[in-house]
C-alpha cells in the first residue's frame, strides 16, 4: 500500500500517518528530499520507485507567489510533479490541515 499525505508545515501529517498506517514505513518531508536531489544534480522522478509501499508526507510548497529564483521555482515545480506521479500510483491520498485529514483519493 502507498499513501501520500500533503498539507502545510507542522499540520500533523506525520502523526496522522503513524496513527492510520502504523504498518507502513514512513517517509517524511518529500519536499526536502526533492530539494536535496536537485542540489546534487539528480532527477526527482527517480525517487518514485523507492516511495512506493510507504506512507509519504510532503509540505505543500506550490501555493502563493511564484519564486523569483530559478532554483526555487524548479524545486516547487519538481515537487509538484513528483507528488502528482505518486498520487496517481497511491492507494490513498490525504490533505491534512490543523490535524484534520481530508481523504482525496
Gaussian input, Z-matrix of N, CA and C with variables (Angstrom, degrees):
# hf/3-21g

backbone

0 1
 N
 C     1     B1
 C     2     B2     1     A1
 N     3     B3     2     A2     1     D1
 C     4     B4     3     A3     2     D2
 C     5     B5     4     A4     3     D3
 N     6     B6     5     A5     4     D4
 C     7     B7     6     A6     5     D5
 C     8     B8     7     A7     6     D6
 N     9     B9     8     A8     7     D7
 C    10    B10     9     A9     8     D8
 C    11    B11    10    A10     9     D9
 N    12    B12    11    A11    10    D10
 C    13    B13    12    A12    11    D11
 C    14    B14    13    A13    12    D12
 N    15    B15    14    A14    13    D13
 C    16    B16    15    A15    14    D14
 C    17    B17    16    A16    15    D15
 N    18    B18    17    A17    16    D16
 C    19    B19    18    A18    17    D17
 C    20    B20    19    A19    18    D18
 N    21    B21    20    A20    19    D19
 C    22    B22    21    A21    20    D20
 C    23    B23    22    A22    21    D21
 N    24    B24    23    A23    22    D22
 C    25    B25    24    A24    23    D23
 C    26    B26    25    A25    24    D24
 N    27    B27    26    A26    25    D25
 C    28    B28    27    A27    26    D26
 C    29    B29    28    A28    27    D27
 N    30    B30    29    A29    28    D28
 C    31    B31    30    A30    29    D29
 C    32    B32    31    A31    30    D30
 N    33    B33    32    A32    31    D31
 C    34    B34    33    A33    32    D32
 C    35    B35    34    A34    33    D33
 N    36    B36    35    A35    34    D34
 C    37    B37    36    A36    35    D35
 C    38    B38    37    A37    36    D36
 N    39    B39    38    A38    37    D37
 C    40    B40    39    A39    38    D38
 C    41    B41    40    A40    39    D39
 N    42    B42    41    A41    40    D40
 C    43    B43    42    A42    41    D41
 C    44    B44    43    A43    42    D42
 N    45    B45    44    A44    43    D43
 C    46    B46    45    A45    44    D44
 C    47    B47    46    A46    45    D45
 N    48    B48    47    A47    46    D46
 C    49    B49    48    A48    47    D47
 C    50    B50    49    A49    48    D48
 N    51    B51    50    A50    49    D49
 C    52    B52    51    A51    50    D50
 C    53    B53    52    A52    51    D51
 N    54    B54    53    A53    52    D52
 C    55    B55    54    A54    53    D53
 C    56    B56    55    A55    54    D54
 N    57    B57    56    A56    55    D55
 C    58    B58    57    A57    56    D56
 C    59    B59    58    A58    57    D57
 N    60    B60    59    A59    58    D58
 C    61    B61    60    A60    59    D59
 C    62    B62    61    A61    60    D60
 N    63    B63    62    A62    61    D61
 C    64    B64    63    A63    62    D62
 C    65    B65    64    A64    63    D63
 N    66    B66    65    A65    64    D64
 C    67    B67    66    A66    65    D65
 C    68    B68    67    A67    66    D66
 N    69    B69    68    A68    67    D67
 C    70    B70    69    A69    68    D68
 C    71    B71    70    A70    69    D69
 N    72    B72    71    A71    70    D70
 C    73    B73    72    A72    71    D71
 C    74    B74    73    A73    72    D72
 N    75    B75    74    A74    73    D73
 C    76    B76    75    A75    74    D74
 C    77    B77    76    A76    75    D75
 N    78    B78    77    A77    76    D76
 C    79    B79    78    A78    77    D77
 C    80    B80    79    A79    78    D78
 N    81    B81    80    A80    79    D79
 C    82    B82    81    A81    80    D80
 C    83    B83    82    A82    81    D81
 N    84    B84    83    A83    82    D82
 C    85    B85    84    A84    83    D83
 C    86    B86    85    A85    84    D84
 N    87    B87    86    A86    85    D85
 C    88    B88    87    A87    86    D86
 C    89    B89    88    A88    87    D87
 N    90    B90    89    A89    88    D88
 C    91    B91    90    A90    89    D89
 C    92    B92    91    A91    90    D90
 N    93    B93    92    A92    91    D91
 C    94    B94    93    A93    92    D92
 C    95    B95    94    A94    93    D93
 N    96    B96    95    A95    94    D94
 C    97    B97    96    A96    95    D95
 C    98    B98    97    A97    96    D96
 N    99    B99    98    A98    97    D97
 C   100   B100    99    A99    98    D98
 C   101   B101   100   A100    99    D99
 N   102   B102   101   A101   100   D100
 C   103   B103   102   A102   101   D101
 C   104   B104   103   A103   102   D102
 N   105   B105   104   A104   103   D103
 C   106   B106   105   A105   104   D104
 C   107   B107   106   A106   105   D105
 N   108   B108   107   A107   106   D106
 C   109   B109   108   A108   107   D107
 C   110   B110   109   A109   108   D108
 N   111   B111   110   A110   109   D109
 C   112   B112   111   A111   110   D110
 C   113   B113   112   A112   111   D111
 N   114   B114   113   A113   112   D112
 C   115   B115   114   A114   113   D113
 C   116   B116   115   A115   114   D114
 N   117   B117   116   A116   115   D115
 C   118   B118   117   A117   116   D116
 C   119   B119   118   A118   117   D117
 N   120   B120   119   A119   118   D118
 C   121   B121   120   A120   119   D119
 C   122   B122   121   A121   120   D120
 N   123   B123   122   A122   121   D121
 C   124   B124   123   A123   122   D122
 C   125   B125   124   A124   123   D123
 N   126   B126   125   A125   124   D124
 C   127   B127   126   A126   125   D125
 C   128   B128   127   A127   126   D126
 N   129   B129   128   A128   127   D127
 C   130   B130   129   A129   128   D128
 C   131   B131   130   A130   129   D129
 N   132   B132   131   A131   130   D130
 C   133   B133   132   A132   131   D131
 C   134   B134   133   A133   132   D132
 N   135   B135   134   A134   133   D133
 C   136   B136   135   A135   134   D134
 C   137   B137   136   A136   135   D135
 N   138   B138   137   A137   136   D136
 C   139   B139   138   A138   137   D137
 C   140   B140   139   A139   138   D138
 N   141   B141   140   A140   139   D139
 C   142   B142   141   A141   140   D140
 C   143   B143   142   A142   141   D141
 N   144   B144   143   A143   142   D142
 C   145   B145   144   A144   143   D143
 C   146   B146   145   A145   144   D144
 N   147   B147   146   A146   145   D145
 C   148   B148   147   A147   146   D146
 C   149   B149   148   A148   147   D147
 N   150   B150   149   A149   148   D148
 C   151   B151   150   A150   149   D149
 C   152   B152   151   A151   150   D150
 N   153   B153   152   A152   151   D151
 C   154   B154   153   A153   152   D152
 C   155   B155   154   A154   153   D153
 N   156   B156   155   A155   154   D154
 C   157   B157   156   A156   155   D155
 C   158   B158   157   A157   156   D156
 N   159   B159   158   A158   157   D157
 C   160   B160   159   A159   158   D158
 C   161   B161   160   A160   159   D159
 N   162   B162   161   A161   160   D160
 C   163   B163   162   A162   161   D161
 C   164   B164   163   A163   162   D162
 N   165   B165   164   A164   163   D163
 C   166   B166   165   A165   164   D164
 C   167   B167   166   A166   165   D165
 N   168   B168   167   A167   166   D166
 C   169   B169   168   A168   167   D167
 C   170   B170   169   A169   168   D168
 N   171   B171   170   A170   169   D169
 C   172   B172   171   A171   170   D170
 C   173   B173   172   A172   171   D171
 N   174   B174   173   A173   172   D172
 C   175   B175   174   A174   173   D173
 C   176   B176   175   A175   174   D174
 N   177   B177   176   A176   175   D175
 C   178   B178   177   A177   176   D176
 C   179   B179   178   A178   177   D177
 N   180   B180   179   A179   178   D178
 C   181   B181   180   A180   179   D179
 C   182   B182   181   A181   180   D180
 N   183   B183   182   A182   181   D181
 C   184   B184   183   A183   182   D182
 C   185   B185   184   A184   183   D183
 N   186   B186   185   A185   184   D184
 C   187   B187   186   A186   185   D185
 C   188   B188   187   A187   186   D186
 N   189   B189   188   A188   187   D187
 C   190   B190   189   A189   188   D188
 C   191   B191   190   A190   189   D189
 N   192   B192   191   A191   190   D190
 C   193   B193   192   A192   191   D191
 C   194   B194   193   A193   192   D192
 N   195   B195   194   A194   193   D193
 C   196   B196   195   A195   194   D194
 C   197   B197   196   A196   195   D195
 N   198   B198   197   A197   196   D196
 C   199   B199   198   A198   197   D197
 C   200   B200   199   A199   198   D198
 N   201   B201   200   A200   199   D199
 C   202   B202   201   A201   200   D200
 C   203   B203   202   A202   201   D201
 N   204   B204   203   A203   202   D202
 C   205   B205   204   A204   203   D203
 C   206   B206   205   A205   204   D204
 N   207   B207   206   A206   205   D205
 C   208   B208   207   A207   206   D206
 C   209   B209   208   A208   207   D207
 N   210   B210   209   A209   208   D208
 C   211   B211   210   A210   209   D209
 C   212   B212   211   A211   210   D210
 N   213   B213   212   A212   211   D211
 C   214   B214   213   A213   212   D212
 C   215   B215   214   A214   213   D213
 N   216   B216   215   A215   214   D214
 C   217   B217   216   A216   215   D215
 C   218   B218   217   A217   216   D216
 N   219   B219   218   A218   217   D217
 C   220   B220   219   A219   218   D218
 C   221   B221   220   A220   219   D219
 N   222   B222   221   A221   220   D220
 C   223   B223   222   A222   221   D221
 C   224   B224   223   A223   222   D222
 N   225   B225   224   A224   223   D223
 C   226   B226   225   A225   224   D224
 C   227   B227   226   A226   225   D225
 N   228   B228   227   A227   226   D226
 C   229   B229   228   A228   227   D227
 C   230   B230   229   A229   228   D228
 N   231   B231   230   A230   229   D229
 C   232   B232   231   A231   230   D230
 C   233   B233   232   A232   231   D231
 N   234   B234   233   A233   232   D232
 C   235   B235   234   A234   233   D233
 C   236   B236   235   A235   234   D234
 N   237   B237   236   A236   235   D235
 C   238   B238   237   A237   236   D236
 C   239   B239   238   A238   237   D237
 N   240   B240   239   A239   238   D238
 C   241   B241   240   A240   239   D239
 C   242   B242   241   A241   240   D240
 N   243   B243   242   A242   241   D241
 C   244   B244   243   A243   242   D242
 C   245   B245   244   A244   243   D243
 N   246   B246   245   A245   244   D244
 C   247   B247   246   A246   245   D245
 C   248   B248   247   A247   246   D246
 N   249   B249   248   A248   247   D247
 C   250   B250   249   A249   248   D248
 C   251   B251   250   A250   249   D249
 N   252   B252   251   A251   250   D250
 C   253   B253   252   A252   251   D251
 C   254   B254   253   A253   252   D252
 N   255   B255   254   A254   253   D253
 C   256   B256   255   A255   254   D254
 C   257   B257   256   A256   255   D255
 N   258   B258   257   A257   256   D256
 C   259   B259   258   A258   257   D257
 C   260   B260   259   A259   258   D258
 N   261   B261   260   A260   259   D259
 C   262   B262   261   A261   260   D260
 C   263   B263   262   A262   261   D261
 N   264   B264   263   A263   262   D262
 C   265   B265   264   A264   263   D263
 C   266   B266   265   A265   264   D264
 N   267   B267   266   A266   265   D265
 C   268   B268   267   A267   266   D266
 C   269   B269   268   A268   267   D267
 N   270   B270   269   A269   268   D268
 C   271   B271   270   A270   269   D269
 C   272   B272   271   A271   270   D270
 N   273   B273   272   A272   271   D271
 C   274   B274   273   A273   272   D272
 C   275   B275   274   A274   273   D273
 N   276   B276   275   A275   274   D274
 C   277   B277   276   A276   275   D275
 C   278   B278   277   A277   276   D276
 N   279   B279   278   A278   277   D277
 C   280   B280   279   A279   278   D278
 C   281   B281   280   A280   279   D279
 N   282   B282   281   A281   280   D280
 C   283   B283   282   A282   281   D281
 C   284   B284   283   A283   282   D282
 N   285   B285   284   A284   283   D283
 C   286   B286   285   A285   284   D284
 C   287   B287   286   A286   285   D285
 N   288   B288   287   A287   286   D286
 C   289   B289   288   A288   287   D287
 C   290   B290   289   A289   288   D288
 N   291   B291   290   A290   289   D289
 C   292   B292   291   A291   290   D290
 C   293   B293   292   A292   291   D291
 N   294   B294   293   A293   292   D292
 C   295   B295   294   A294   293   D293
 C   296   B296   295   A295   294   D294
 N   297   B297   296   A296   295   D295
 C   298   B298   297   A297   296   D296
 C   299   B299   298   A298   297   D297
 N   300   B300   299   A299   298   D298
 C   301   B301   300   A300   299   D299
 C   302   B302   301   A301   300   D300
 N   303   B303   302   A302   301   D301
 C   304   B304   303   A303   302   D302
 C   305   B305   304   A304   303   D303
 N   306   B306   305   A305   304   D304
 C   307   B307   306   A306   305   D305
 C   308   B308   307   A307   306   D306
 N   309   B309   308   A308   307   D307
 C   310   B310   309   A309   308   D308
 C   311   B311   310   A310   309   D309
 N   312   B312   311   A311   310   D310
 C   313   B313   312   A312   311   D311
 C   314   B314   313   A313   312   D312

   B1=1.4568
   B2=1.5198
   B3=1.3137
   B4=1.4542
   B5=1.5215
   B6=1.3394
   B7=1.4609
   B8=1.5277
   B9=1.3208
   B10=1.4628
   B11=1.5161
   B12=1.3399
   B13=1.4636
   B14=1.5238
   B15=1.3361
   B16=1.4598
   B17=1.5216
   B18=1.3149
   B19=1.4563
   B20=1.5116
   B21=1.3037
   B22=1.4602
   B23=1.5224
   B24=1.3197
   B25=1.4637
   B26=1.5322
   B27=1.3035
   B28=1.4702
   B29=1.5214
   B30=1.3212
   B31=1.4612
   B32=1.5324
   B33=1.3369
   B34=1.4554
   B35=1.5165
   B36=1.3214
   B37=1.4682
   B38=1.5215
   B39=1.3220
   B40=1.4678
   B41=1.5289
   B42=1.3161
   B43=1.4623
   B44=1.5220
   B45=1.3289
   B46=1.4575
   B47=1.5261
   B48=1.3206
   B49=1.4715
   B50=1.5257
   B51=1.3217
   B52=1.4765
   B53=1.5239
   B54=1.3286
   B55=1.4622
   B56=1.5334
   B57=1.3361
   B58=1.4671
   B59=1.5263
   B60=1.3171
   B61=1.4740
   B62=1.5255
   B63=1.3420
   B64=1.4676
   B65=1.5283
   B66=1.3262
   B67=1.4633
   B68=1.5297
   B69=1.3223
   B70=1.4672
   B71=1.5245
   B72=1.3249
   B73=1.4671
   B74=1.5292
   B75=1.3217
   B76=1.4628
   B77=1.5206
   B78=1.3199
   B79=1.4656
   B80=1.5267
   B81=1.3240
   B82=1.4656
   B83=1.5237
   B84=1.3177
   B85=1.4639
   B86=1.5207
   B87=1.3118
   B88=1.4605
   B89=1.5249
   B90=1.3222
   B91=1.4645
   B92=1.5268
   B93=1.3192
   B94=1.4701
   B95=1.5291
   B96=1.3247
   B97=1.4666
   B98=1.5290
   B99=1.3299
   B100=1.4639
   B101=1.5258
   B102=1.3171
   B103=1.4700
   B104=1.5195
   B105=1.3245
   B106=1.4618
   B107=1.5278
   B108=1.3123
   B109=1.4607
   B110=1.5241
   B111=1.3221
   B112=1.4652
   B113=1.5250
   B114=1.3217
   B115=1.4718
   B116=1.5210
   B117=1.3262
   B118=1.4632
   B119=1.5248
   B120=1.3363
   B121=1.4532
   B122=1.5132
   B123=1.3345
   B124=1.4569
   B125=1.5120
   B126=1.3197
   B127=1.4644
   B128=1.5273
   B129=1.3280
   B130=1.4600
   B131=1.5251
   B132=1.3285
   B133=1.4714
   B134=1.5332
   B135=1.3186
   B136=1.4661
   B137=1.5293
   B138=1.3250
   B139=1.4702
   B140=1.5263
   B141=1.3214
   B142=1.4636
   B143=1.5264
   B144=1.3269
   B145=1.4675
   B146=1.5304
   B147=1.3275
   B148=1.4658
   B149=1.5314
   B150=1.3321
   B151=1.4659
   B152=1.5259
   B153=1.3054
   B154=1.4608
   B155=1.5260
   B156=1.3284
   B157=1.4619
   B158=1.5202
   B159=1.3295
   B160=1.4653
   B161=1.5210
   B162=1.3122
   B163=1.4602
   B164=1.5204
   B165=1.3251
   B166=1.4606
   B167=1.5179
   B168=1.3377
   B169=1.4567
   B170=1.5221
   B171=1.3273
   B172=1.4646
   B173=1.5202
   B174=1.3322
   B175=1.4501
   B176=1.5176
   B177=1.3172
   B178=1.4620
   B179=1.5221
   B180=1.3280
   B181=1.4607
   B182=1.5259
   B183=1.3323
   B184=1.4534
   B185=1.5059
   B186=1.3048
   B187=1.4604
   B188=1.5297
   B189=1.2817
   B190=1.4522
   B191=1.5158
   B192=1.3090
   B193=1.4509
   B194=1.5309
   B195=1.3281
   B196=1.4634
   B197=1.5267
   B198=1.3362
   B199=1.4673
   B200=1.5320
   B201=1.3165
   B202=1.4645
   B203=1.5307
   B204=1.3158
   B205=1.4594
   B206=1.5196
   B207=1.3332
   B208=1.4620
   B209=1.5319
   B210=1.3422
   B211=1.4626
   B212=1.5173
   B213=1.3236
   B214=1.4660
   B215=1.5315
   B216=1.3364
   B217=1.4616
   B218=1.5209
   B219=1.3268
   B220=1.4704
   B221=1.5259
   B222=1.3323
   B223=1.4713
   B224=1.5210
   B225=1.3220
   B226=1.4632
   B227=1.5280
   B228=1.3165
   B229=1.4597
   B230=1.5290
   B231=1.3144
   B232=1.4648
   B233=1.5272
   B234=1.3242
   B235=1.4600
   B236=1.5225
   B237=1.3157
   B238=1.4602
   B239=1.5199
   B240=1.3235
   B241=1.4724
   B242=1.5294
   B243=1.3415
   B244=1.4625
   B245=1.5271
   B246=1.3143
   B247=1.4669
   B248=1.5293
   B249=1.3239
   B250=1.4724
   B251=1.5277
   B252=1.3209
   B253=1.4638
   B254=1.5260
   B255=1.3338
   B256=1.4585
   B257=1.5268
   B258=1.3142
   B259=1.4671
   B260=1.5210
   B261=1.3184
   B262=1.4678
   B263=1.5249
   B264=1.3153
   B265=1.4667
   B266=1.5304
   B267=1.3320
   B268=1.4576
   B269=1.5263
   B270=1.3164
   B271=1.4584
   B272=1.5226
   B273=1.3335
   B274=1.4683
   B275=1.5186
   B276=1.3338
   B277=1.4605
   B278=1.5213
   B279=1.3415
   B280=1.4565
   B281=1.5215
   B282=1.3253
   B283=1.4514
   B284=1.5186
   B285=1.3209
   B286=1.4640
   B287=1.5212
   B288=1.3276
   B289=1.4609
   B290=1.5145
   B291=1.3226
   B292=1.4694
   B293=1.5273
   B294=1.3255
   B295=1.4646
   B296=1.5249
   B297=1.3188
   B298=1.4595
   B299=1.5313
   B300=1.3467
   B301=1.4695
   B302=1.5262
   B303=1.3195
   B304=1.4578
   B305=1.5174
   B306=1.3336
   B307=1.4514
   B308=1.5300
   B309=1.3221
   B310=1.4568
   B311=1.5207
   B312=1.2955
   B313=1.4598
   B314=1.5158
   A1=108.79
   A2=116.29
   A3=123.53
   A4=108.30
   A5=115.94
   A6=121.72
   A7=108.67
   A8=116.82
   A9=122.52
   A10=108.11
   A11=115.51
   A12=121.53
   A13=107.50
   A14=115.82
   A15=120.97
   A16=109.51
   A17=115.63
   A18=121.10
   A19=110.09
   A20=116.15
   A21=120.85
   A22=111.80
   A23=115.08
   A24=121.00
   A25=110.03
   A26=115.95
   A27=123.42
   A28=113.17
   A29=117.03
   A30=121.79
   A31=112.71
   A32=118.33
   A33=120.62
   A34=115.10
   A35=117.58
   A36=121.24
   A37=112.01
   A38=117.21
   A39=120.77
   A40=111.14
   A41=117.48
   A42=120.54
   A43=110.66
   A44=116.55
   A45=120.50
   A46=110.36
   A47=116.85
   A48=120.95
   A49=110.93
   A50=116.79
   A51=120.85
   A52=111.58
   A53=116.68
   A54=120.51
   A55=111.71
   A56=117.24
   A57=121.43
   A58=113.89
   A59=116.07
   A60=120.73
   A61=111.15
   A62=117.29
   A63=119.57
   A64=113.53
   A65=116.65
   A66=120.18
   A67=112.68
   A68=116.78
   A69=120.02
   A70=111.60
   A71=116.98
   A72=118.84
   A73=108.50
   A74=116.63
   A75=121.33
   A76=110.52
   A77=116.33
   A78=123.24
   A79=106.17
   A80=116.17
   A81=120.62
   A82=110.65
   A83=115.14
   A84=123.10
   A85=113.59
   A86=116.32
   A87=120.81
   A88=111.16
   A89=117.09
   A90=120.27
   A91=111.68
   A92=117.30
   A93=120.52
   A94=111.41
   A95=117.04
   A96=120.40
   A97=110.42
   A98=116.57
   A99=120.32
   A100=109.59
   A101=117.47
   A102=121.16
   A103=110.65
   A104=116.48
   A105=120.53
   A106=111.40
   A107=116.74
   A108=121.30
   A109=110.76
   A110=117.23
   A111=121.11
   A112=111.50
   A113=116.31
   A114=120.36
   A115=112.21
   A116=117.23
   A117=120.58
   A118=112.10
   A119=116.74
   A120=120.94
   A121=115.04
   A122=117.40
   A123=121.34
   A124=113.69
   A125=114.80
   A126=122.73
   A127=108.73
   A128=118.54
   A129=120.56
   A130=113.97
   A131=118.23
   A132=120.53
   A133=111.03
   A134=117.35
   A135=121.11
   A136=111.36
   A137=117.81
   A138=121.31
   A139=112.12
   A140=116.94
   A141=121.41
   A142=113.79
   A143=121.17
   A144=119.74
   A145=114.10
   A146=117.08
   A147=119.26
   A148=112.92
   A149=117.50
   A150=121.32
   A151=112.51
   A152=116.48
   A153=120.44
   A154=109.99
   A155=115.67
   A156=120.70
   A157=113.53
   A158=116.58
   A159=120.95
   A160=110.62
   A161=115.48
   A162=122.22
   A163=106.00
   A164=117.29
   A165=122.65
   A166=109.26
   A167=116.72
   A168=120.85
   A169=109.81
   A170=115.27
   A171=120.72
   A172=109.05
   A173=116.28
   A174=120.05
   A175=108.84
   A176=115.92
   A177=120.73
   A178=107.32
   A179=115.70
   A180=120.26
   A181=111.58
   A182=117.45
   A183=121.13
   A184=115.15
   A185=118.18
   A186=120.26
   A187=109.46
   A188=116.39
   A189=119.73
   A190=113.70
   A191=115.04
   A192=123.37
   A193=110.55
   A194=116.24
   A195=120.83
   A196=108.04
   A197=117.79
   A198=120.35
   A199=112.46
   A200=116.17
   A201=122.45
   A202=110.27
   A203=116.42
   A204=121.07
   A205=110.07
   A206=118.76
   A207=121.38
   A208=113.67
   A209=117.65
   A210=118.98
   A211=111.13
   A212=117.32
   A213=121.18
   A214=110.77
   A215=116.70
   A216=120.26
   A217=110.34
   A218=116.69
   A219=119.70
   A220=110.83
   A221=117.01
   A222=121.39
   A223=109.87
   A224=116.18
   A225=121.17
   A226=110.89
   A227=116.72
   A228=120.44
   A229=112.05
   A230=117.51
   A231=120.66
   A232=111.48
   A233=117.00
   A234=120.26
   A235=109.75
   A236=117.38
   A237=121.40
   A238=112.30
   A239=116.41
   A240=119.93
   A241=111.64
   A242=116.43
   A243=119.38
   A244=110.62
   A245=117.60
   A246=120.19
   A247=110.69
   A248=117.35
   A249=120.46
   A250=110.66
   A251=116.77
   A252=120.69
   A253=110.83
   A254=116.38
   A255=119.90
   A256=110.80
   A257=117.70
   A258=121.15
   A259=111.29
   A260=117.03
   A261=120.44
   A262=111.44
   A263=117.15
   A264=121.51
   A265=113.02
   A266=117.04
   A267=121.46
   A268=111.77
   A269=114.67
   A270=121.49
   A271=110.97
   A272=115.83
   A273=121.09
   A274=108.79
   A275=115.29
   A276=122.28
   A277=107.14
   A278=116.15
   A279=122.08
   A280=109.69
   A281=114.78
   A282=122.34
   A283=105.71
   A284=116.85
   A285=121.40
   A286=109.18
   A287=115.63
   A288=123.41
   A289=108.26
   A290=117.08
   A291=122.72
   A292=111.02
   A293=115.24
   A294=123.39
   A295=113.37
   A296=117.78
   A297=121.28
   A298=108.53
   A299=116.10
   A300=118.38
   A301=111.64
   A302=115.10
   A303=121.93
   A304=106.41
   A305=116.88
   A306=120.06
   A307=109.53
   A308=115.45
   A309=122.13
   A310=110.57
   A311=115.53
   A312=121.35
   A313=109.17
   D1=139.71
   D2=177.25
   D3=-122.51
   D4=133.18
   D5=-178.50
   D6=-131.51
   D7=131.51
   D8=174.50
   D9=-111.58
   D10=131.57
   D11=-179.60
   D12=-127.79
   D13=116.34
   D14=-179.02
   D15=-116.24
   D16=162.70
   D17=178.27
   D18=159.51
   D19=-179.28
   D20=179.91
   D21=-69.85
   D22=166.31
   D23=178.94
   D24=-62.98
   D25=139.21
   D26=175.12
   D27=57.21
   D28=40.60
   D29=-179.51
   D30=-104.82
   D31=3.76
   D32=176.60
   D33=99.15
   D34=18.81
   D35=-178.09
   D36=-63.10
   D37=-48.89
   D38=-178.21
   D39=-66.32
   D40=-41.52
   D41=178.71
   D42=-61.53
   D43=-41.19
   D44=177.42
   D45=-62.80
   D46=-45.13
   D47=-179.39
   D48=-60.57
   D49=-44.69
   D50=-179.19
   D51=-64.65
   D52=-35.88
   D53=-178.79
   D54=-76.69
   D55=-44.49
   D56=-175.65
   D57=-81.81
   D58=-32.09
   D59=-174.02
   D60=-132.55
   D61=58.27
   D62=-176.33
   D63=-64.36
   D64=-19.86
   D65=-178.24
   D66=-80.96
   D67=-14.42
   D68=-177.49
   D69=-93.13
   D70=141.19
   D71=170.47
   D72=-62.04
   D73=143.55
   D74=-176.11
   D75=-107.42
   D76=128.55
   D77=173.80
   D78=-114.14
   D79=112.82
   D80=-178.94
   D81=-99.35
   D82=150.79
   D83=171.63
   D84=62.30
   D85=54.78
   D86=178.04
   D87=-55.88
   D88=-35.24
   D89=179.64
   D90=-58.69
   D91=-34.85
   D92=177.89
   D93=-72.76
   D94=-36.48
   D95=177.45
   D96=-65.32
   D97=-36.11
   D98=176.28
   D99=-64.99
   D100=-43.46
   D101=178.48
   D102=-59.48
   D103=-48.42
   D104=-179.94
   D105=-60.88
   D106=-39.54
   D107=179.04
   D108=-64.12
   D109=-44.25
   D110=178.54
   D111=-65.26
   D112=-39.50
   D113=-179.32
   D114=-64.12
   D115=-27.36
   D116=179.21
   D117=-97.41
   D118=8.18
   D119=176.18
   D120=83.10
   D121=12.64
   D122=-179.16
   D123=-86.90
   D124=172.28
   D125=177.92
   D126=-100.58
   D127=115.05
   D128=-179.20
   D129=-57.05
   D130=-30.66
   D131=179.33
   D132=-62.30
   D133=-22.99
   D134=178.10
   D135=-68.03
   D136=-15.44
   D137=177.65
   D138=-74.74
   D139=-21.52
   D140=-171.90
   D141=-52.80
   D142=-50.02
   D143=-177.35
   D144=-58.11
   D145=-35.70
   D146=-178.84
   D147=-77.11
   D148=-10.72
   D149=178.78
   D150=-89.37
   D151=-19.21
   D152=-178.75
   D153=-68.11
   D154=140.83
   D155=-178.42
   D156=83.26
   D157=14.93
   D158=-177.48
   D159=-132.90
   D160=166.87
   D161=168.65
   D162=-96.44
   D163=124.71
   D164=-173.03
   D165=-122.03
   D166=129.75
   D167=174.84
   D168=-107.77
   D169=145.95
   D170=178.77
   D171=-148.26
   D172=131.00
   D173=174.07
   D174=-71.10
   D175=143.49
   D176=174.24
   D177=-79.00
   D178=113.11
   D179=-177.79
   D180=-115.20
   D181=3.48
   D182=-175.18
   D183=-94.27
   D184=1.51
   D185=-179.42
   D186=-88.83
   D187=151.32
   D188=175.09
   D189=97.48
   D190=-158.48
   D191=-175.77
   D192=-72.46
   D193=138.67
   D194=176.53
   D195=-67.98
   D196=129.27
   D197=-178.53
   D198=-60.76
   D199=147.16
   D200=177.64
   D201=-76.13
   D202=-39.25
   D203=-177.96
   D204=-69.66
   D205=128.62
   D206=-178.92
   D207=-57.63
   D208=-39.70
   D209=179.47
   D210=-64.22
   D211=-43.06
   D212=-179.31
   D213=-63.43
   D214=-39.34
   D215=177.69
   D216=-66.14
   D217=-42.80
   D218=178.80
   D219=-63.71
   D220=-41.94
   D221=179.05
   D222=-58.47
   D223=-46.15
   D224=179.78
   D225=-61.37
   D226=-45.76
   D227=-178.55
   D228=-67.71
   D229=-43.46
   D230=-179.50
   D231=-66.34
   D232=-35.62
   D233=176.48
   D234=-64.13
   D235=-44.31
   D236=177.88
   D237=-62.04
   D238=-43.85
   D239=179.82
   D240=-63.23
   D241=-41.68
   D242=179.16
   D243=-66.69
   D244=-39.51
   D245=177.46
   D246=-63.63
   D247=-39.01
   D248=177.51
   D249=-63.06
   D250=-44.15
   D251=179.76
   D252=-65.16
   D253=-40.74
   D254=179.03
   D255=-68.79
   D256=-41.64
   D257=179.17
   D258=-61.21
   D259=-37.35
   D260=179.45
   D261=-63.53
   D262=-30.61
   D263=-178.26
   D264=-97.43
   D265=-12.37
   D266=-175.69
   D267=-73.00
   D268=150.69
   D269=174.46
   D270=-80.33
   D271=-27.61
   D272=179.51
   D273=-148.55
   D274=143.80
   D275=176.61
   D276=-133.21
   D277=132.58
   D278=-179.57
   D279=-128.46
   D280=152.82
   D281=168.42
   D282=-117.84
   D283=130.39
   D284=-176.86
   D285=-119.40
   D286=124.60
   D287=174.71
   D288=-130.82
   D289=129.58
   D290=178.45
   D291=51.69
   D292=41.89
   D293=178.33
   D294=66.36
   D295=15.13
   D296=178.48
   D297=-110.23
   D298=114.41
   D299=-178.95
   D300=-83.38
   D301=143.94
   D302=173.67
   D303=-124.98
   D304=118.55
   D305=-179.30
   D306=-76.47
   D307=126.21
   D308=178.65
   D309=-98.69
   D310=-37.57
   D311=-179.27
   D312=-140.20

